[in-house]
Amino acid sequence: MLVRDTITRKLNDAFAPESIDVVDESSLHEGHAGHRPGGQSHFRIYIVSQAFAGKSRIDRHRMINTVLADDLAGGVHALAIHAAAPGEKR
């Protein structure tokens, strides 16, 4: 299973998002720290969920980081997060 698919599944299970897009940006980081052959190390997440309503940006990131703690401790080197509640700009 691709890391992107694992991240998507975990976030779907945790937040029941209205929309989610997990983008593998590993190819953009060739030659940089944390890059490895085969990629699957650098990701960007766009997620919209009611679970983020009333939460600060930092709280939203903490929520996502908690769900993905095992992945972040393993092979995921970088994670860019764009988390919004429904109706907010993405």
Secondary structure, DSSP 8 states (H G I E B T S, - for coil): --HHHHHHHHHHHHH--SEEEEEE-GGGGTTSTT--TT--SEEEEEEE-GGGTT--HHHHHHHHHHHTHHHHHTT--EEEEEEE-TTS--
